Amino acid sequence: MRLLAQKVNTMNRIEAAIKNMGPALAKLDTDTLETVSFTATVQRGYDLGLYQQTQAQAFAAGLLNQDEAQSLYNILGCGFPTVEKFNRQPLAVRVVAMKTVAELMRANHATA
C-alpha cells in the first residue's frame, strides 16, 4: 500500500485502505498473521504523540486532506493518545495507521 502515491482529493484514502486491508489480512496464514499483529502492536512506553505530530505536519504540507488527517488523528487516540487505546483497535486499522505514519515520516523527512 502506497497511500501517498494516490492523488489527494475528496476521497479518504485512509478509510479506503482500512476497508481493503480486511480481505488482504484474511488471506494470510496463521504464522504470517501473528507476525503482522505483533508488528502492528505498539509497545508500552511508546509516544503516539510523535505519530500525531507527523499527521499534523502531513496535513499542513498538503499530503493529507482534512478528512484523512481527522481519521488518522482519531485512530491515533485523539487528544489523549495511549498505547492501550491504539492496540485495542482492529488489526486492519492498526496496520494502515502504522504504514501511513511510516510513509508520512519518510515524506516529511524528504521535504525537510
C-alpha positions in Angstrom: 0.0 0.0 0.0 1.4 3.3 -1.0 -1.1 5.8 0.3 0.9 8.9 -0.8 1.2 7.6 -4.3 -2.6 8.2 -4.7 -3.8 11.7 -5.5 -5.1 13.8 -2.6 -8.7 14.6 -3.3 -12.0 14.3 -1.6 -11.7 10.6 -1.1 -10.5 9.4 2.3 -7.5 7.2 1.3 -7.1 6.0 4.9 -10.6 4.7 5.2 -10.4 3.1 1.8 -7.1 1.4 2.8 -8.7 0.1 6.0 -11.6 -1.3 4.0 -9.2 -3.1 1.6 -6.9 -4.3 4.4 -9.5 -6.7 5.9 -9.7 -9.0 2.9 -6.0 -8.9 2.5 -5.4 -9.9 6.1 -8.0 -12.7 5.8 -5.8 -14.4 3.1 -2.8 -14.7 5.4 -1.7 -17.9 7.0 -1.7 -18.1 10.8 2.1 -17.5 11.3 2.1 -14.5 9.0 -1.0 -13.0 10.6 0.6 -13.4 14.1 3.7 -11.6 12.8 1.6 -8.8 11.3 -0.3 -8.5 14.5 2.8 -8.3 16.6 4.3 -5.7 14.2 1.2 -3.6 14.4 1.1 -3.6 18.2 2.7 -0.5 19.8 4.9 -1.4 22.7 4.3 0.2 26.2 6.1 3.5 26.7 5.9 4.5 23.1 4.9 8.1 22.5 2.0 8.2 20.0 2.2 12.0 20.1 5.1 11.7 17.6 2.6 9.9 15.2 0.1 12.7 15.7 2.8 15.3 15.1 3.6 13.6 11.9 0.0 13.5 10.9 -0.4 17.3 11.6 2.7 18.1 9.6 1.5 16.0 6.7 -1.9 17.8 6.7 -0.1 21.2 6.8 2.1 20.1 3.9 -1.0 19.0 1.8 -0.1 15.3 1.9 -3.4 14.5 3.6 -6.8 16.1 3.1 -8.8 17.3 6.1 -10.9 14.1 6.3 -7.8 11.8 6.1 -6.0 13.9 8.8 -9.0 13.7 11.1 -9.3 9.9 10.5 -5.7 9.4 11.4 -5.9 11.7 14.4 -8.9 9.6 15.7 -7.1 6.3 15.1 -4.1 7.6 16.9 -6.2 8.4 20.0 -7.4 12.0 19.5 -6.3 14.4 22.2 -5.1 11.7 24.6 -3.3 9.0 22.7 -2.4 5.9 24.6 -0.8 2.7 23.6 -3.6 0.7 25.2 -6.3 2.6 23.2 -4.4 2.2 19.9 -3.8 -1.6 20.5 -7.5 -2.3 21.1 -8.4 -1.3 17.6 -8.9 -3.9 14.8 -5.7 -5.2 13.2 -6.6 -3.6 9.8 -6.9 -0.2 11.4 -3.5 -0.5 13.2 -1.7 -1.8 10.1 -3.0 1.0 7.9 -2.2 3.6 10.6 1.4 2.4 11.1 2.1 2.1 7.4 0.6 5.5 6.8 2.6 7.2 9.5 5.8 5.5 8.2 5.1 6.8 4.7 4.4 10.3 6.1 7.6 10.3 8.2 9.6 9.4 5.1 7.8 12.1 3.1 8.3 14.8 5.8 12.0 13.8 6.1 12.5 14.1 2.4 11.0 17.6 2.2 12.8 18.9 5.3 
